[in-house]
């Protein structure tokens, strides 16, 4: 009798494991589907982390049981290894060669340095700690999204406080966007000369929208590198939306309403960002120089947007970081929506998420790259 129960239990677990593997396969396929063609694919792809975790737990279970059935989750684990690397990474510290030419790049969505929060509270004072942290960071290149500066204010003149004061070059892609005539947008600062720069205005956003990309060609002691600072379409989900959804659990009508609201916003974001990333990649493919793309992508690693970038470029966190690398400083934990991608001609040696700077709704990220010698690129 115990043998029969054991066989039934094993079959049940095998069926469940098989369903999880099928779930993984479907979710991976959905990563390839443009949301404009089938937007439900975006939601299925978002569920891939759950399937990856469950498959790993099944692998652990079959190992403990010393069963040959571990072959199923182990095979899935091996085949999906690159997606596990998106979920969590483990890299050992690389030693930078003594004669190597390096470039450290920092990216940060500054949340307008909390300026609006201060104004609303009636305290006309910028977050000095945040500005000073950015200004004195040892990076060579700074890609700042939701940048904010006021020329006629000592406290808010961030072009001067971050750039001019420390002798940095700059390229700005900003608009005058509020009642006190402040500059808002994307700014690239560099300790090396910026030879040329430009703005990519996404065709599916208004001209003055903060969602755009800026690029700058930077002369790193004779070697040119093109750096992109990107801010893709927001998820448009506020903390109160999440709180309202949680609080509506138990009230079927209210929960359905809040859930539909979240789903509608996610759907709109999937479609917008997919179009924006294609426009960005079209520009990237025409670059004559090695490139680094960094910024706020507003999408997790299990999305069409991220997947399209990963097809063409390497991700600095996956290549040189460790852990989950969450960059969103809000109610939803473990979200990595800020990234740095890079092309051939560069190699990431170090990546860090700066959790010590928690004054924005994003954590800054930085990576150190080694520029490969031109003769090595041609071999």
C-alpha positions as CSV (number, residue, x, y, z in Angstrom):
1,X,0.0,0.0,0.0
2,X,2.8,2.4,0.9
3,X,4.5,1.5,-2.4
4,X,1.3,2.4,-4.3
5,X,1.0,5.8,-2.5
6,X,4.7,6.5,-3.2
7,X,4.2,5.9,-6.9
8,X,1.1,8.1,-7.0
9,X,3.0,10.9,-5.2
10,X,5.9,10.6,-7.6
11,X,3.6,10.8,-10.6
12,X,1.8,13.9,-9.2
13,X,5.2,15.6,-8.7
14,X,6.3,14.6,-12.1
15,X,3.2,16.0,-13.7
16,X,3.6,19.3,-11.8
17,X,7.2,19.5,-12.8
18,X,6.4,18.9,-16.4
19,X,3.8,21.7,-16.3
20,X,6.3,24.1,-14.8
21,X,8.8,23.3,-17.6
22,X,6.1,23.9,-20.2
23,X,5.3,27.2,-18.4
24,X,9.0,28.1,-18.8
25,X,9.0,27.3,-22.5
26,X,5.8,29.3,-23.2
27,X,7.1,32.3,-21.2
28,X,10.5,32.3,-23.0
29,X,8.6,32.2,-26.4
30,X,6.5,35.1,-25.2
31,X,9.7,37.2,-24.7
32,X,10.1,37.1,-28.5
33,X,6.6,38.4,-29.2
34,X,6.1,42.2,-29.9
35,X,3.5,43.5,-27.4
36,X,1.9,45.4,-30.3
37,X,1.1,42.0,-32.0
38,X,-0.1,40.2,-28.9
39,X,0.0,42.2,-25.7
40,X,-0.9,39.3,-23.4
41,X,2.5,37.8,-24.2
42,X,4.0,40.6,-22.0
43,X,2.1,39.3,-19.0
44,X,3.1,35.7,-19.6
45,X,6.8,36.7,-20.0
46,X,6.6,38.6,-16.7
47,X,5.7,35.4,-15.0
48,X,8.9,33.6,-16.1
49,X,10.8,34.3,-12.8
50,X,8.1,32.2,-11.0
51,X,8.6,29.3,-13.3
52,X,12.4,29.5,-13.0
53,X,12.2,29.4,-9.2
54,X,9.7,26.5,-9.1
55,X,11.9,24.5,-11.5
56,X,14.9,25.0,-9.3
57,X,12.9,23.8,-6.3
58,X,11.8,20.7,-8.2
59,X,15.5,20.1,-9.1
60,X,16.3,20.3,-5.4
61,X,13.4,18.0,-4.5
62,X,14.5,15.3,-7.0
63,X,18.1,15.5,-5.8
64,X,16.9,14.9,-2.2
65,X,14.9,12.0,-3.4
66,X,17.9,10.7,-5.3
67,X,15.6,10.1,-8.2
68,X,16.6,9.9,-11.9
69,X,13.7,12.2,-12.6
70,X,16.0,15.1,-11.7
71,X,16.9,14.9,-15.4
72,X,13.8,16.9,-16.3
73,X,14.4,20.0,-14.1
74,X,18.2,19.7,-14.6
75,X,17.8,19.8,-18.4
76,X,15.4,22.8,-18.1
77,X,17.9,24.5,-15.8
78,X,20.8,24.1,-18.2
79,X,18.8,25.2,-21.3
80,X,17.4,28.2,-19.4
81,X,20.7,29.2,-17.8
82,X,20.9,32.6,-19.5
83,X,17.4,33.5,-18.0
84,X,18.5,32.3,-14.6
85,X,21.5,34.7,-15.0
86,X,19.0,37.5,-15.5
87,X,17.2,36.6,-12.3
88,X,20.3,36.5,-10.1
89,X,24.0,36.7,-10.9
90,X,27.2,35.5,-9.2
91,X,30.4,36.9,-10.6
92,X,33.9,36.9,-9.1
93,X,35.8,40.2,-9.0
94,X,37.9,40.6,-12.1
95,X,41.4,42.1,-11.9
96,X,41.8,45.0,-14.4
97,X,45.0,44.7,-16.4
98,X,47.6,47.3,-15.3
99,X,47.9,48.9,-18.7
100,X,44.2,48.8,-19.5
101,X,42.3,51.9,-20.6
102,X,39.2,52.1,-18.4
103,X,35.9,54.1,-18.4
104,X,33.6,54.2,-15.4
105,X,30.0,55.0,-16.1
106,X,27.3,55.9,-13.6
107,X,23.6,56.0,-14.4
108,X,21.0,57.5,-12.1
109,X,17.3,58.5,-12.3
110,X,17.6,61.4,-9.9
111,X,13.8,61.9,-9.5
112,X,14.4,65.7,-10.2
113,X,16.6,65.7,-7.0
114,X,13.3,65.6,-5.0
115,X,12.8,69.3,-6.0
116,X,9.1,69.0,-6.4
117,X,8.7,67.3,-3.1
118,X,10.4,70.1,-1.4
119,X,8.3,72.7,-3.2
120,X,5.1,70.9,-2.3
121,X,6.2,70.8,1.3
122,X,6.9,74.5,1.3
123,X,10.7,74.0,1.7
124,X,12.5,75.5,-1.3
125,X,15.7,73.5,-0.8
126,X,17.0,70.8,-3.0
127,X,18.3,67.5,-1.7
128,X,21.9,68.7,-1.2
129,X,23.1,65.3,-0.1
130,X,21.9,63.7,-3.4
131,X,23.5,66.4,-5.6
132,X,26.8,66.3,-3.7
133,X,26.9,62.5,-3.9
134,X,26.5,62.7,-7.7
135,X,28.9,65.6,-8.1
136,X,31.7,63.9,-6.2
137,X,31.2,60.3,-7.5
138,X,34.5,59.1,-9.1
139,X,32.8,58.0,-12.4
140,X,34.1,59.3,-15.7
141,X,30.7,59.6,-17.3
142,X,27.4,60.4,-15.6
143,X,24.1,59.6,-17.3
144,X,21.3,61.3,-15.4
145,X,17.6,60.9,-16.1
146,X,14.9,63.2,-14.7
147,X,17.6,65.8,-14.3
148,X,16.6,69.1,-12.8
149,X,18.3,72.5,-12.9
150,X,17.5,76.2,-12.4
151,X,19.9,78.8,-13.6
152,X,18.7,81.5,-11.4
153,X,19.0,79.5,-8.2
154,X,22.2,78.8,-6.2
155,X,20.6,75.6,-4.6
156,X,19.1,74.3,-7.9
157,X,21.7,75.2,-10.5
158,X,22.8,71.6,-11.0
159,X,24.5,72.2,-14.3
160,X,27.0,74.3,-12.3
161,X,27.0,72.2,-9.0
162,X,27.6,68.9,-10.8
163,X,29.2,69.9,-14.0
164,X,31.0,73.3,-14.3
165,X,32.2,73.3,-10.7
166,X,34.2,70.0,-11.3
167,X,35.3,70.8,-14.9
168,X,33.0,68.2,-16.6
169,X,31.9,68.4,-20.2
170,X,28.2,68.0,-20.7
171,X,25.5,67.3,-23.3
172,X,22.0,68.1,-22.2
173,X,18.6,67.1,-23.7
174,X,16.2,69.1,-21.6
175,X,13.0,71.1,-21.9
176,X,11.9,74.1,-19.9
177,X,9.1,72.3,-18.1
178,X,7.6,74.1,-15.0
179,X,6.4,77.4,-13.7
180,X,9.8,78.5,-12.5
181,X,11.5,77.8,-15.8
182,X,13.6,74.8,-14.7
183,X,15.4,72.5,-17.2
184,X,14.1,69.0,-17.1
185,X,15.3,65.9,-19.0
186,X,18.4,63.9,-19.6
187,X,22.0,65.1,-19.1
188,X,25.3,63.4,-19.8
189,X,28.4,64.7,-17.9
190,X,31.9,63.6,-18.8
191,X,35.4,64.1,-17.5
192,X,36.5,63.4,-21.1
193,X,35.7,65.7,-24.0
194,X,32.3,65.2,-25.7
195,X,32.9,65.5,-29.4
196,X,29.3,65.3,-30.6
197,X,25.9,64.6,-29.1
198,X,22.3,64.3,-30.0
199,X,18.7,63.4,-28.9
200,X,16.5,60.6,-30.0
201,X,12.9,61.7,-29.6
202,X,10.6,58.7,-29.6
203,X,7.9,58.9,-32.2
204,X,5.2,57.7,-29.8
205,X,5.8,60.4,-27.2
206,X,5.2,64.2,-27.2
207,X,8.2,66.3,-28.2
208,X,8.6,67.7,-24.7
209,X,8.3,64.3,-23.0
210,X,11.0,63.2,-20.5
211,X,10.9,59.8,-22.2
212,X,13.7,60.1,-24.7
213,X,17.4,59.1,-25.3
214,X,20.5,61.3,-25.5
215,X,23.8,60.2,-26.9
216,X,27.3,61.6,-26.7
217,X,30.5,60.6,-28.5
218,X,33.3,60.8,-25.9
219,X,37.0,60.9,-26.7
220,X,38.7,58.7,-24.1
221,X,42.3,59.6,-24.6
222,X,42.1,58.9,-28.3
223,X,39.5,56.2,-28.3
224,X,35.9,57.1,-29.1
225,X,33.0,55.6,-27.2
226,X,29.3,56.5,-27.8
227,X,27.3,56.6,-24.6
228,X,23.5,56.6,-24.6
229,X,21.4,57.8,-21.6
230,X,17.9,56.5,-21.9
231,X,14.6,57.0,-20.2
232,X,11.9,54.8,-21.6
233,X,8.1,55.0,-21.1
234,X,7.2,54.7,-17.4
235,X,5.0,52.0,-16.1
236,X,2.8,54.8,-14.8
237,X,2.1,52.9,-11.6
238,X,2.2,54.8,-8.3
239,X,2.6,53.5,-4.9
240,X,-1.0,54.2,-4.1
241,X,-2.1,52.1,-7.0
242,X,-0.3,49.1,-5.5
243,X,-1.6,49.9,-2.0
244,X,-5.2,50.2,-3.4
245,X,-4.9,46.8,-5.1
246,X,-3.6,45.1,-1.9
247,X,-6.3,46.8,0.2
248,X,-9.0,45.7,-2.2
249,X,-8.2,42.0,-1.6
250,X,-11.4,40.5,-0.2
251,X,-13.7,42.9,-2.0
252,X,-14.3,41.2,-5.3
253,X,-15.7,44.3,-7.1
254,X,-13.0,46.7,-5.9
255,X,-10.2,44.2,-6.5
256,X,-11.4,43.6,-10.1
257,X,-11.5,47.3,-10.7
258,X,-8.0,48.0,-9.3
259,X,-6.5,44.9,-11.1
260,X,-7.9,46.1,-14.4
261,X,-6.4,49.5,-13.8
262,X,-3.0,48.0,-13.2
263,X,-3.3,45.7,-16.2
264,X,-4.3,48.5,-18.5
265,X,-1.3,50.6,-17.5
266,X,1.1,47.7,-17.9
267,X,-0.3,46.9,-21.3
268,X,0.2,50.5,-22.5
269,X,3.8,50.5,-21.2
270,X,4.6,47.2,-22.9
271,X,3.6,48.5,-26.3
272,X,5.2,51.9,-25.9
273,X,8.6,50.7,-24.7
274,X,8.7,48.0,-27.4
275,X,8.4,50.7,-30.1
276,X,10.9,52.9,-28.3
277,X,13.6,50.2,-28.0
278,X,13.4,49.4,-31.7
279,X,13.9,53.1,-32.5
280,X,16.9,53.1,-30.1
281,X,18.4,50.0,-31.6
282,X,18.1,51.4,-35.1
283,X,20.3,54.3,-34.0
284,X,22.7,52.1,-32.1
285,X,23.3,49.9,-35.1
286,X,24.5,52.9,-37.1
287,X,27.1,53.9,-34.5
288,X,30.7,53.9,-35.8
289,X,32.0,53.4,-32.2
290,X,31.7,50.9,-29.4
291,X,28.6,51.8,-27.4
292,X,27.2,51.8,-23.9
293,X,23.5,52.2,-23.3
294,X,22.4,53.0,-19.7
295,X,19.4,54.4,-18.0
296,X,15.9,53.8,-16.7
297,X,14.3,51.2,-19.0
298,X,11.2,50.8,-16.8
299,X,11.1,47.1,-17.7
300,X,12.4,44.0,-15.9
301,X,14.8,41.5,-17.4
302,X,11.8,39.3,-18.4
303,X,10.3,41.7,-20.9
304,X,10.4,42.1,-24.7
305,X,12.3,45.4,-24.3
306,X,15.1,43.8,-22.3
307,X,15.2,40.8,-24.5
308,X,15.7,42.9,-27.7
309,X,18.6,44.7,-26.1
310,X,20.1,41.4,-24.9
311,X,20.1,40.0,-28.4
312,X,22.5,42.7,-29.6
313,X,24.4,43.7,-26.4
314,X,25.8,42.4,-23.2
315,X,24.4,43.5,-19.8
316,X,26.9,44.9,-17.3
317,X,25.1,43.5,-14.3
318,X,25.0,40.0,-15.8
319,X,28.7,40.1,-16.8
320,X,30.2,41.8,-13.8
321,X,27.6,42.1,-11.0
322,X,26.3,39.9,-8.2
323,X,23.0,39.2,-6.7
324,X,19.5,40.4,-7.8
325,X,20.7,43.9,-8.5
326,X,17.3,45.5,-7.7
327,X,17.3,49.2,-8.7
328,X,13.7,50.3,-7.9
329,X,13.5,52.0,-4.5
330,X,9.8,51.5,-3.9
331,X,7.0,49.2,-2.7
332,X,7.7,46.5,-5.2
333,X,10.9,44.6,-4.2
334,X,13.6,43.0,-6.4
335,X,12.8,45.1,-9.6
336,X,15.9,45.7,-11.8
337,X,14.7,48.4,-14.2
338,X,17.9,50.4,-14.5
339,X,20.6,48.8,-16.6
340,X,23.8,49.3,-18.6
341,X,24.3,47.4,-21.9
342,X,27.4,47.5,-24.0
343,X,28.8,46.3,-27.3
344,X,32.0,44.6,-28.6
345,X,35.1,46.7,-28.1
346,X,34.3,47.0,-24.4
347,X,34.4,44.6,-21.4
348,X,32.7,45.1,-18.1
349,X,35.0,44.4,-15.1
350,X,33.0,45.8,-12.2
351,X,29.3,46.6,-11.6
352,X,27.7,48.0,-8.5
353,X,24.3,49.1,-7.4
354,X,24.6,51.9,-4.9
355,X,22.2,51.1,-2.2
356,X,23.8,53.7,0.0
357,X,22.2,56.4,-2.1
358,X,18.5,55.9,-1.3
359,X,17.1,59.4,-1.7
360,X,15.5,58.8,-5.1
361,X,13.0,56.2,-6.2
362,X,15.8,54.6,-8.1
363,X,19.2,53.4,-6.9
364,X,22.3,54.6,-8.9
365,X,24.3,52.0,-10.8
366,X,27.9,52.2,-12.0
367,X,30.1,50.0,-14.1
368,X,33.8,50.0,-15.0
369,X,34.7,49.1,-18.6
370,X,38.0,48.2,-20.2
371,X,38.4,49.5,-23.7
372,X,39.8,46.8,-25.9
373,X,42.8,47.7,-28.1
374,X,41.8,48.4,-31.7
375,X,44.0,45.6,-33.0
376,X,42.3,43.1,-30.6
377,X,38.9,44.1,-32.0
378,X,40.0,43.4,-35.6
379,X,41.3,39.9,-34.9
